[in-house]
Amino acid sequence: MSDDFHRAKLSAAERNFRSEVARLTLNRWFLRGSLSERLGKCGKPNCRCTRGELHKSLYLVQSQDGKLRQICVPQAWQERPARR
């Protein structure tokens, strides 16, 4: 630990905040990116999307080596990231 940083010098609020962040991030996976909801048509002639009820898709958009990368979030996972 650096001599410039001592937890004792932090306010109680800062110590509590850091403890809470540590607790929330312990053993968790994080992805950096943005969630983007898309609306689209599937192309089936008798589908409800031909009447204007478009299908929703969720994508994780990330920048990788200066280029945008878009990953489709499976339907079964869509509720979980949207609520966090």
Backbone hydrogen bonds, N-H to C=O, Kabsch-Sander energy under -0.5 kcal/mol:
donor,donor_aa,acceptor,acceptor_aa,energy
5,F,2,S,-0.9
6,H,4,D,-0.6
9,K,6,H,-1.7
10,L,7,R,-1.5
15,R,11,S,-2.4
16,N,12,A,-2.5
17,F,13,A,-2.4
18,R,14,E,-2.6
19,S,15,R,-2.2
20,E,16,N,-2.3
21,V,17,F,-2.4
22,A,18,R,-2.4
23,R,19,S,-2.4
24,L,20,E,-2.4
25,T,21,V,-2.0
26,L,22,A,-1.1
28,R,25,T,-1.5
33,G,31,L,-0.6
34,S,61,V,-2.2
36,S,59,Y,-2.9
38,R,57,S,-3.3
40,G,55,H,-2.0
47,C,44,K,-1.3
50,T,47,C,-1.5
51,R,48,R,-1.4
52,G,49,C,-1.2
53,E,48,R,-1.7
54,L,52,G,-1.5
55,H,40,G,-2.6
57,S,38,R,-2.5
58,L,73,V,-0.5
59,Y,36,S,-2.5
60,L,71,I,-3.1
61,V,34,S,-3.2
61,V,59,Y,-0.6
62,Q,60,L,-0.5
62,Q,69,R,-3.0
64,Q,62,Q,-0.6
64,Q,67,K,-3.3
67,K,64,Q,-1.7
69,R,62,Q,-3.6
71,I,60,L,-2.6
73,V,58,L,-3.2
77,W,74,P,-1.7
78,Q,74,P,-0.7
78,Q,75,Q,-1.0
82,A,78,Q,-1.2
83,R,79,E,-1.2
83,R,80,R,-0.6
84,R,80,R,-0.7
84,R,81,P,-0.6
